[in-house]
Amino acid sequence: MTTDSPHPNPGYLPRTATRRRRPAQPSRTRTDLAYLSSRLTGRDVWLAEMLHEHKVLTTHHITALAFPGQRTANRRLRQLYFMGVLDSFRPLRQRGTAAEHYTLGRAGAEVLAARAGVDLAATGWRKDTCSRIAFSPTLEHTLGVNALLVHLATTVRLTTWLSERSANRLWGDWIHPDAYAHTTSTDSTSGLPFFLEYDTGSYNLARVEGKLPGYASLNATTATYTPLLIHTHGSRRETALRRRLASTAARLDLPIATSNTDLGDPTGPVWLPLGGAPAARLDLPQLAAHWPRLTPALASDTASLPVTGRPDSLPWRPTPPRPPSGEE
């Protein structure tokens, strides 16, 4: 039985199981980009960009975002794996069988580097990238964040989704969120920009509270008003967190809403703002209406934002949450 819920199995064991073998290939130092140029679609390049941005996505994530069905997705992902565009691993679990987990392969990184006119090193890709992700102690957290945002991207209109790394490059002088995203209504007249803190309970409450002044400083410095959504693992943790953050959020005039995994679908009425009214939980459009002063932290002209990082890194731009039109 394959298990891949929106929130990773708590029985996850952080070690890699068997990896598929690629056919033997002649020794080479570079990817044959001319060969790949005639075989990669816009969706393939988009997927390489997504994996560079978000590190790891499972077969089910990729299928939901970009393919009409599991069989079609498996066939294309296998082809991309054997071309070296993707790498993959399958973690062991205490129960059931995990889905295939995909990361960016060497050929995929070289394609991105060639498109940006930089060397492979600028992408940050290393030959042990897949293994480092597979054994990372933060893998469960990364998968939890990605699963939540994949669900939003496939059920509501998610126009922007930045990873922790990209958010840190843009706003790292103030904050270090797990993600930044922006939902838009179907008529594009309203939406909800937000920072996401995916709280697994590994930090004590004081450390979470200590993040709030940074968000307030960002709002004051950039003249924006972007809410913070905190998703917790369990109702008890959420209750304790709300009690700890309420006075600080009010003093800093921070729009904050919380939810927890026990409530289910994050697109439903599961978000409860801090402060007074409302007493009932709200969905994302209702949250946007609840905070009428909202302004997104990410401007439409991203070139106007300060971007920190190594000068030789891959030029940054947001990756659309969905593939090019007509290729889903």
MOZIDA-V801770 format. One record per residue. RES is the residue in one small letter. PSI is psi in whole degrees, -180 to 180 (none if undefined). NEAR is the number of other C-alpha atoms within 8 Angstrom. D_FIRST is the distance of its C-alpha to the first C-alpha in whole Angstrom. Layout:
[[RES PSI NEAR D_FIRST] [RES PSI NEAR D_FIRST]]
//
This chain:
[[m 131 4 0] [t 131 7 4] [t 123 9 6] [d 77 10 10] [s 167 6 12] [p -24 8 16] [h 125 10 17] [p 149 10 15] [n 124 8 13] [p -12 4 16] [g 12 7 15] [y 137 11 15] [l 120 8 17] [p 66 11 19] [r 153 8 19] [t 137 12 18] [a -160 8 16] [t 148 6 17] [r 145 8 19] [r 145 6 19] [r 139 4 23] [r 154 5 25] [p 148 5 28] [a 135 4 31] [q 153 4 34] [p 148 4 37] [s 134 4 38] [r 155 5 39] [t -17 4 40] [r 156 4 39] [t 145 8 36] [d 89 6 38] [l -30 8 38] [a -39 6 40] [y -46 7 37] [l -31 8 35] [s -26 7 37] [s 0 6 37] [r -16 6 33] [l 131 9 32] [t 172 6 32] [g -35 9 33] [r -38 12 29] [d -45 9 28] [v -41 12 31] [w -43 11 30] [l -40 9 26] [a -42 14 28] [e -40 10 30] [m -41 11 27] [l -32 13 26] [h -38 10 29] [e -45 11 30] [h 5 9 26] [k -56 10 25] [v 135 12 21] [l 143 13 19] [t 168 10 15] [t -41 12 15] [h -38 9 14] [h -50 10 17] [i -40 11 19] [t -46 12 18] [a -38 10 19] [l -34 13 22] [a -6 11 23] [f 152 12 22] [p -20 9 22] [g 165 7 18] [q -41 9 15] [r -43 6 16] [t -42 9 20] [a -47 13 19] [n -40 9 17] [r -47 8 20] [r -38 8 22] [l -37 9 20] [r -43 8 20] [q -44 8 24] [l -33 11 25] [y -46 12 23] [f -21 10 25] [m -7 8 28] [g 5 11 28] [v -36 14 28] [l 155 17 24] [d 165 11 23] [s 161 12 19] [f 163 14 17] [r 108 12 14] [p 150 13 14] [l 146 12 13] [r 157 10 11] [q -30 7 12] [r 140 5 9] [g -168 8 5] [t 132 9 6] [a 155 11 9] [a 161 11 10] [e 137 9 13] [h 124 12 16] [y 141 13 19] [t 174 14 23] [l 130 16 26] [g 174 12 27] [r -46 13 31] [a -39 11 32] [g -41 13 31] [a -39 15 33] [e -33 12 36] [v -46 10 35] [l -41 12 35] [a -43 14 38] [a -40 9 40] [r -31 7 40] [a -8 8 41] [g 34 6 44] [v 173 9 43] [d 163 9 42] [l -39 10 39] [a -28 8 39] [a -21 11 40] [t -16 11 36] [g 2 7 35] [w 140 11 33] [r 159 7 33] [k -19 6 31] [d 17 6 29] [t -48 9 28] [c -45 13 24] [s -39 8 25] [r -40 8 26] [i -43 10 24] [a -37 12 21] [f 1 10 23] [s 135 8 25] [p -13 6 25] [t 11 6 25] [l -45 11 21] [e -41 9 20] [h -45 9 23] [t -44 9 23] [l -37 12 19] [g -46 12 20] [v -49 11 23] [n -39 10 22] [a -41 11 19] [l -44 11 22] [l -33 9 24] [v -43 11 22] [h -43 9 21] [l -41 12 25] [a -26 12 26] [t -5 10 24] [t -24 7 25] [v 172 10 29] [r 97 11 31] [l 110 13 31] [t -23 10 34] [t 137 12 33] [w 108 14 31] [l 141 13 32] [s 173 11 30] [e -42 11 32] [r -46 8 33] [s -39 9 35] [a -39 15 36] [n -35 12 38] [r -35 10 40] [l -42 10 41] [w 19 11 42] [g -17 10 41] [d -18 5 45] [w -47 9 44] [i 164 11 40] [h 70 9 37] [p 166 11 34] [d -21 12 30] [a 162 13 31] [y 138 15 33] [a 165 13 33] [h 117 13 35] [t 150 12 34] [t 142 14 36] [s 165 11 37] [t -28 6 37] [d 7 6 40] [s 19 7 40] [t -18 7 43] [s 165 8 41] [g 177 11 38] [l 103 12 37] [p 143 14 37] [f 152 12 35] [f 148 13 35] [l 129 13 31] [e 116 11 31] [y 99 11 27] [d 114 10 28] [t 0 8 26] [g 5 8 29] [s -23 5 29] [y 146 8 33] [n 163 7 35] [l -34 9 37] [a -36 7 40] [r -39 8 38] [v -44 9 37] [e -34 10 40] [g -14 7 42] [k -22 9 40] [l -41 12 42] [p -31 8 45] [g -42 9 44] [y -39 11 42] [a -40 11 46] [s -39 9 48] [l -47 13 46] [n -44 11 47] [a -40 8 50] [t -39 7 51] [t 2 7 49] [a 42 7 50] [t 170 12 47] [y 83 11 45] [t 127 13 41] [p 160 12 39] [l 123 12 36] [l 128 12 33] [i 117 12 31] [h 119 12 28] [t 163 15 27] [h 85 12 24] [g 149 9 26] [s -34 10 29] [r -41 6 31] [r -42 10 31] [e -44 13 32] [t -45 8 34] [a -39 9 36] [l -42 9 36] [r -42 10 37] [r -38 7 40] [r -37 10 41] [l -17 9 41] [a -53 10 43] [s -38 7 46] [t -43 9 46] [a -40 13 44] [a -41 9 47] [r -36 7 49] [l -3 9 48] [d 52 7 47] [l 128 12 44] [p 114 12 42] [i 138 11 38] [a 149 12 36] [t 158 14 33] [s 177 14 29] [n 163 13 26] [t -27 11 23] [d -20 7 23] [l -10 8 25] [g -138 7 22] [d 116 6 23] [p -9 12 25] [t -10 10 27] [g -172 8 28] [p 74 9 31] [v -1 14 29] [w 129 13 32] [l 111 12 35] [p 149 11 38] [l 152 11 40] [g -154 6 44] [g -123 5 45] [a 152 4 44] [p 160 7 42] [a -22 6 41] [a 157 5 38] [r 153 10 35] [l 157 11 35] [d -178 12 32] [l -46 11 33] [p -36 9 36] [q -34 8 38] [l -43 12 37] [a -39 12 39] [a -29 7 42] [h -29 6 42] [w 83 8 43] [p -16 6 46] [r 8 5 47] [l 139 12 44] [t 138 8 44] [p 145 11 42] [a -30 9 42] [l 112 6 41] [a 160 8 44] [s -30 4 44] [d 90 6 46] [t -19 8 44] [a -18 5 46] [s -6 6 48] [l 143 9 46] [p 131 6 47] [v 121 7 44] [t 161 7 44] [g 178 6 42] [r 140 5 44] [p -20 4 46] [d 12 5 44] [s 165 10 41] [l 130 9 39] [p 134 5 41] [w 139 4 39] [r 151 5 38] [p 140 7 36] [t 125 11 33] [p 141 8 32] [p -19 11 29] [r 156 8 28] [p 173 13 29] [p 146 9 32] [s 137 5 33] [g -3 4 32] [e 9 9 29] [e none 11 26]]
//
